Amino acid sequence: MNWITLRVRDLEASLHFYHQILGLPVERKFESRGRQIVMLGTAGQPKIELIQGSDPALTPESGVSIGFEVASVEESIAYLQTNGISVARGPVAPNPHLQFFYILDPDGFEVQLAEHR
């Protein structure tokens, strides 16, 4: 996989969420066909492509969620709460080796944060 594209209403709010809050590095910013685009992620890994626009290719109702690994579910929840981000669902522990929870990005897409033990 190369990337997943999210068309977002407010590029700056989404960039703040994914870069400042979740810590994804900005790989590059550019303009294409009059639209601002930001690629986020680590070199050699799949990226999240944010495109400013009002015609979403995906909507939160599409059932798409984005998942990230975290060192600690509890510490992540505490950190997010200090940044005004609420837990949307969870935490859930389907087995002794996995625990996860969901938050929502500025456009309502689910973001899963998972701790593998």
PyMOL CGO cylinders between C-alpha atoms (Angstrom):
from pymol import cmd
from pymol.cgo import CYLINDER

trace = [
    CYLINDER, 0.00, 0.00, 0.00, 1.27, 3.49, -0.83, 0.3, 1, 1, 1, 1, 1, 1,
    CYLINDER, 1.27, 3.49, -0.83, -1.29, 5.76, 0.86, 0.3, 1, 1, 1, 1, 1, 1,
    CYLINDER, -1.29, 5.76, 0.86, -4.87, 6.37, 1.84, 0.3, 1, 1, 1, 1, 1, 1,
    CYLINDER, -4.87, 6.37, 1.84, -6.46, 9.61, 0.67, 0.3, 1, 1, 1, 1, 1, 1,
    CYLINDER, -6.46, 9.61, 0.67, -8.78, 11.67, 2.84, 0.3, 1, 1, 1, 1, 1, 1,
    CYLINDER, -8.78, 11.67, 2.84, -10.48, 14.70, 1.35, 0.3, 1, 1, 1, 1, 1, 1,
    CYLINDER, -10.48, 14.70, 1.35, -10.85, 17.06, 4.27, 0.3, 1, 1, 1, 1, 1, 1,
    CYLINDER, -10.85, 17.06, 4.27, -12.92, 20.20, 4.86, 0.3, 1, 1, 1, 1, 1, 1,
    CYLINDER, -12.92, 20.20, 4.86, -10.22, 22.05, 6.81, 0.3, 1, 1, 1, 1, 1, 1,
    CYLINDER, -10.22, 22.05, 6.81, -6.68, 21.10, 5.82, 0.3, 1, 1, 1, 1, 1, 1,
    CYLINDER, -6.68, 21.10, 5.82, -5.09, 23.01, 8.72, 0.3, 1, 1, 1, 1, 1, 1,
    CYLINDER, -5.09, 23.01, 8.72, -7.30, 21.29, 11.33, 0.3, 1, 1, 1, 1, 1, 1,
    CYLINDER, -7.30, 21.29, 11.33, -6.54, 17.87, 9.83, 0.3, 1, 1, 1, 1, 1, 1,
    CYLINDER, -6.54, 17.87, 9.83, -2.84, 18.66, 9.57, 0.3, 1, 1, 1, 1, 1, 1,
    CYLINDER, -2.84, 18.66, 9.57, -2.83, 19.73, 13.22, 0.3, 1, 1, 1, 1, 1, 1,
    CYLINDER, -2.83, 19.73, 13.22, -4.57, 16.47, 14.22, 0.3, 1, 1, 1, 1, 1, 1,
    CYLINDER, -4.57, 16.47, 14.22, -2.36, 14.06, 12.27, 0.3, 1, 1, 1, 1, 1, 1,
    CYLINDER, -2.36, 14.06, 12.27, 0.94, 15.95, 12.58, 0.3, 1, 1, 1, 1, 1, 1,
    CYLINDER, 0.94, 15.95, 12.58, 0.82, 17.78, 15.92, 0.3, 1, 1, 1, 1, 1, 1,
    CYLINDER, 0.82, 17.78, 15.92, -1.44, 15.46, 17.95, 0.3, 1, 1, 1, 1, 1, 1,
    CYLINDER, -1.44, 15.46, 17.95, -0.63, 12.04, 16.45, 0.3, 1, 1, 1, 1, 1, 1,
    CYLINDER, -0.63, 12.04, 16.45, 2.96, 12.89, 15.51, 0.3, 1, 1, 1, 1, 1, 1,
    CYLINDER, 2.96, 12.89, 15.51, 3.00, 11.85, 11.85, 0.3, 1, 1, 1, 1, 1, 1,
    CYLINDER, 3.00, 11.85, 11.85, 5.84, 13.59, 10.03, 0.3, 1, 1, 1, 1, 1, 1,
    CYLINDER, 5.84, 13.59, 10.03, 4.98, 15.79, 7.07, 0.3, 1, 1, 1, 1, 1, 1,
    CYLINDER, 4.98, 15.79, 7.07, 6.68, 14.19, 4.09, 0.3, 1, 1, 1, 1, 1, 1,
    CYLINDER, 6.68, 14.19, 4.09, 5.70, 16.93, 1.65, 0.3, 1, 1, 1, 1, 1, 1,
    CYLINDER, 5.70, 16.93, 1.65, 3.19, 19.63, 0.82, 0.3, 1, 1, 1, 1, 1, 1,
    CYLINDER, 3.19, 19.63, 0.82, 2.23, 20.60, -2.70, 0.3, 1, 1, 1, 1, 1, 1,
    CYLINDER, 2.23, 20.60, -2.70, -0.56, 21.90, -4.92, 0.3, 1, 1, 1, 1, 1, 1,
    CYLINDER, -0.56, 21.90, -4.92, -2.18, 19.94, -7.72, 0.3, 1, 1, 1, 1, 1, 1,
    CYLINDER, -2.18, 19.94, -7.72, -5.02, 21.21, -9.90, 0.3, 1, 1, 1, 1, 1, 1,
    CYLINDER, -5.02, 21.21, -9.90, -5.59, 24.07, -7.49, 0.3, 1, 1, 1, 1, 1, 1,
    CYLINDER, -5.59, 24.07, -7.49, -5.88, 21.84, -4.41, 0.3, 1, 1, 1, 1, 1, 1,
    CYLINDER, -5.88, 21.84, -4.41, -3.55, 21.81, -1.45, 0.3, 1, 1, 1, 1, 1, 1,
    CYLINDER, -3.55, 21.81, -1.45, -2.20, 18.33, -0.62, 0.3, 1, 1, 1, 1, 1, 1,
    CYLINDER, -2.20, 18.33, -0.62, -0.15, 17.10, 2.32, 0.3, 1, 1, 1, 1, 1, 1,
    CYLINDER, -0.15, 17.10, 2.32, 1.50, 13.67, 2.52, 0.3, 1, 1, 1, 1, 1, 1,
    CYLINDER, 1.50, 13.67, 2.52, 2.10, 12.45, 6.08, 0.3, 1, 1, 1, 1, 1, 1,
    CYLINDER, 2.10, 12.45, 6.08, 4.09, 9.46, 7.25, 0.3, 1, 1, 1, 1, 1, 1,
    CYLINDER, 4.09, 9.46, 7.25, 7.50, 7.92, 7.69, 0.3, 1, 1, 1, 1, 1, 1,
    CYLINDER, 7.50, 7.92, 7.69, 9.80, 7.22, 4.73, 0.3, 1, 1, 1, 1, 1, 1,
    CYLINDER, 9.80, 7.22, 4.73, 9.26, 3.76, 3.30, 0.3, 1, 1, 1, 1, 1, 1,
    CYLINDER, 9.26, 3.76, 3.30, 5.88, 3.37, 5.02, 0.3, 1, 1, 1, 1, 1, 1,
    CYLINDER, 5.88, 3.37, 5.02, 2.32, 3.94, 3.72, 0.3, 1, 1, 1, 1, 1, 1,
    CYLINDER, 2.32, 3.94, 3.72, 1.20, 7.56, 3.91, 0.3, 1, 1, 1, 1, 1, 1,
    CYLINDER, 1.20, 7.56, 3.91, -1.94, 9.50, 4.69, 0.3, 1, 1, 1, 1, 1, 1,
    CYLINDER, -1.94, 9.50, 4.69, -2.72, 11.96, 1.91, 0.3, 1, 1, 1, 1, 1, 1,
    CYLINDER, -2.72, 11.96, 1.91, -4.83, 14.93, 2.97, 0.3, 1, 1, 1, 1, 1, 1,
    CYLINDER, -4.83, 14.93, 2.97, -6.51, 16.88, 0.18, 0.3, 1, 1, 1, 1, 1, 1,
    CYLINDER, -6.51, 16.88, 0.18, -8.39, 20.10, 0.85, 0.3, 1, 1, 1, 1, 1, 1,
    CYLINDER, -8.39, 20.10, 0.85, -11.78, 19.81, -0.81, 0.3, 1, 1, 1, 1, 1, 1,
    CYLINDER, -11.78, 19.81, -0.81, -15.52, 19.68, -0.48, 0.3, 1, 1, 1, 1, 1, 1,
    CYLINDER, -15.52, 19.68, -0.48, -16.14, 16.55, -2.55, 0.3, 1, 1, 1, 1, 1, 1,
    CYLINDER, -16.14, 16.55, -2.55, -15.13, 13.67, -0.28, 0.3, 1, 1, 1, 1, 1, 1,
    CYLINDER, -15.13, 13.67, -0.28, -14.08, 10.43, -1.97, 0.3, 1, 1, 1, 1, 1, 1,
    CYLINDER, -14.08, 10.43, -1.97, -14.60, 8.78, 1.41, 0.3, 1, 1, 1, 1, 1, 1,
    CYLINDER, -14.60, 8.78, 1.41, -16.93, 9.78, 4.20, 0.3, 1, 1, 1, 1, 1, 1,
    CYLINDER, -16.93, 9.78, 4.20, -16.95, 8.62, 7.81, 0.3, 1, 1, 1, 1, 1, 1,
    CYLINDER, -16.95, 8.62, 7.81, -19.99, 6.52, 6.89, 0.3, 1, 1, 1, 1, 1, 1,
    CYLINDER, -19.99, 6.52, 6.89, -17.84, 4.53, 4.43, 0.3, 1, 1, 1, 1, 1, 1,
    CYLINDER, -17.84, 4.53, 4.43, -16.60, 2.36, 7.29, 0.3, 1, 1, 1, 1, 1, 1,
    CYLINDER, -16.60, 2.36, 7.29, -12.98, 3.40, 6.82, 0.3, 1, 1, 1, 1, 1, 1,
    CYLINDER, -12.98, 3.40, 6.82, -10.74, 3.65, 9.84, 0.3, 1, 1, 1, 1, 1, 1,
    CYLINDER, -10.74, 3.65, 9.84, -7.03, 4.32, 10.10, 0.3, 1, 1, 1, 1, 1, 1,
    CYLINDER, -7.03, 4.32, 10.10, -4.95, 2.41, 12.64, 0.3, 1, 1, 1, 1, 1, 1,
    CYLINDER, -4.95, 2.41, 12.64, -1.76, 3.28, 14.47, 0.3, 1, 1, 1, 1, 1, 1,
    CYLINDER, -1.76, 3.28, 14.47, 0.38, 1.39, 16.96, 0.3, 1, 1, 1, 1, 1, 1,
    CYLINDER, 0.38, 1.39, 16.96, 0.90, 2.98, 20.38, 0.3, 1, 1, 1, 1, 1, 1,
    CYLINDER, 0.90, 2.98, 20.38, 3.16, 1.96, 23.27, 0.3, 1, 1, 1, 1, 1, 1,
    CYLINDER, 3.16, 1.96, 23.27, 0.40, 2.31, 25.86, 0.3, 1, 1, 1, 1, 1, 1,
    CYLINDER, 0.40, 2.31, 25.86, -3.36, 2.69, 25.50, 0.3, 1, 1, 1, 1, 1, 1,
    CYLINDER, -3.36, 2.69, 25.50, -3.66, 4.31, 28.92, 0.3, 1, 1, 1, 1, 1, 1,
    CYLINDER, -3.66, 4.31, 28.92, -0.89, 6.86, 28.28, 0.3, 1, 1, 1, 1, 1, 1,
    CYLINDER, -0.89, 6.86, 28.28, -2.30, 7.63, 24.84, 0.3, 1, 1, 1, 1, 1, 1,
    CYLINDER, -2.30, 7.63, 24.84, -5.77, 8.28, 26.22, 0.3, 1, 1, 1, 1, 1, 1,
    CYLINDER, -5.77, 8.28, 26.22, -4.36, 10.60, 28.89, 0.3, 1, 1, 1, 1, 1, 1,
    CYLINDER, -4.36, 10.60, 28.89, -2.26, 12.49, 26.31, 0.3, 1, 1, 1, 1, 1, 1,
    CYLINDER, -2.26, 12.49, 26.31, -5.18, 12.87, 23.89, 0.3, 1, 1, 1, 1, 1, 1,
    CYLINDER, -5.18, 12.87, 23.89, -7.51, 14.09, 26.63, 0.3, 1, 1, 1, 1, 1, 1,
    CYLINDER, -7.51, 14.09, 26.63, -5.01, 16.84, 27.54, 0.3, 1, 1, 1, 1, 1, 1,
    CYLINDER, -5.01, 16.84, 27.54, -5.25, 17.90, 23.87, 0.3, 1, 1, 1, 1, 1, 1,
    CYLINDER, -5.25, 17.90, 23.87, -9.05, 17.99, 23.86, 0.3, 1, 1, 1, 1, 1, 1,
    CYLINDER, -9.05, 17.99, 23.86, -9.50, 14.66, 22.02, 0.3, 1, 1, 1, 1, 1, 1,
    CYLINDER, -9.50, 14.66, 22.02, -12.16, 12.33, 23.44, 0.3, 1, 1, 1, 1, 1, 1,
    CYLINDER, -12.16, 12.33, 23.44, -12.33, 8.57, 23.12, 0.3, 1, 1, 1, 1, 1, 1,
    CYLINDER, -12.33, 8.57, 23.12, -15.12, 7.66, 20.67, 0.3, 1, 1, 1, 1, 1, 1,
    CYLINDER, -15.12, 7.66, 20.67, -15.15, 3.91, 21.46, 0.3, 1, 1, 1, 1, 1, 1,
    CYLINDER, -15.15, 3.91, 21.46, -13.25, 1.59, 23.75, 0.3, 1, 1, 1, 1, 1, 1,
    CYLINDER, -13.25, 1.59, 23.75, -10.86, 0.66, 25.07, 0.3, 1, 1, 1, 1, 1, 1,
    CYLINDER, -10.86, 0.66, 25.07, -11.47, -2.89, 23.87, 0.3, 1, 1, 1, 1, 1, 1,
    CYLINDER, -11.47, -2.89, 23.87, -9.31, -5.91, 24.68, 0.3, 1, 1, 1, 1, 1, 1,
    CYLINDER, -9.31, -5.91, 24.68, -10.38, -8.76, 22.35, 0.3, 1, 1, 1, 1, 1, 1,
    CYLINDER, -10.38, -8.76, 22.35, -7.55, -10.94, 23.66, 0.3, 1, 1, 1, 1, 1, 1,
    CYLINDER, -7.55, -10.94, 23.66, -4.72, -10.67, 26.22, 0.3, 1, 1, 1, 1, 1, 1,
    CYLINDER, -4.72, -10.67, 26.22, -2.28, -9.49, 23.54, 0.3, 1, 1, 1, 1, 1, 1,
    CYLINDER, -2.28, -9.49, 23.54, -4.25, -6.60, 22.07, 0.3, 1, 1, 1, 1, 1, 1,
    CYLINDER, -4.25, -6.60, 22.07, -6.01, -3.52, 23.40, 0.3, 1, 1, 1, 1, 1, 1,
    CYLINDER, -6.01, -3.52, 23.40, -7.31, -0.60, 21.32, 0.3, 1, 1, 1, 1, 1, 1,
    CYLINDER, -7.31, -0.60, 21.32, -9.62, 2.41, 21.24, 0.3, 1, 1, 1, 1, 1, 1,
    CYLINDER, -9.62, 2.41, 21.24, -10.98, 4.84, 18.67, 0.3, 1, 1, 1, 1, 1, 1,
    CYLINDER, -10.98, 4.84, 18.67, -10.91, 8.61, 18.34, 0.3, 1, 1, 1, 1, 1, 1,
    CYLINDER, -10.91, 8.61, 18.34, -12.35, 10.78, 15.55, 0.3, 1, 1, 1, 1, 1, 1,
    CYLINDER, -12.35, 10.78, 15.55, -10.33, 13.06, 13.30, 0.3, 1, 1, 1, 1, 1, 1,
    CYLINDER, -10.33, 13.06, 13.30, -11.65, 16.57, 12.47, 0.3, 1, 1, 1, 1, 1, 1,
    CYLINDER, -11.65, 16.57, 12.47, -13.81, 15.16, 9.63, 0.3, 1, 1, 1, 1, 1, 1,
    CYLINDER, -13.81, 15.16, 9.63, -15.23, 12.31, 11.72, 0.3, 1, 1, 1, 1, 1, 1,
    CYLINDER, -15.23, 12.31, 11.72, -13.04, 9.48, 10.39, 0.3, 1, 1, 1, 1, 1, 1,
    CYLINDER, -13.04, 9.48, 10.39, -12.28, 6.80, 12.97, 0.3, 1, 1, 1, 1, 1, 1,
    CYLINDER, -12.28, 6.80, 12.97, -8.67, 6.50, 14.06, 0.3, 1, 1, 1, 1, 1, 1,
    CYLINDER, -8.67, 6.50, 14.06, -7.81, 3.32, 15.95, 0.3, 1, 1, 1, 1, 1, 1,
    CYLINDER, -7.81, 3.32, 15.95, -4.91, 3.37, 18.39, 0.3, 1, 1, 1, 1, 1, 1,
    CYLINDER, -4.91, 3.37, 18.39, -3.75, -0.15, 19.26, 0.3, 1, 1, 1, 1, 1, 1,
    CYLINDER, -3.75, -0.15, 19.26, -1.33, -1.56, 21.81, 0.3, 1, 1, 1, 1, 1, 1,
    CYLINDER, -1.33, -1.56, 21.81, 0.06, -5.02, 21.10, 0.3, 1, 1, 1, 1, 1, 1,
    CYLINDER, 0.06, -5.02, 21.10, 1.32, -6.63, 24.30, 0.3, 1, 1, 1, 1, 1, 1,
]
cmd.load_cgo(trace, "trace")
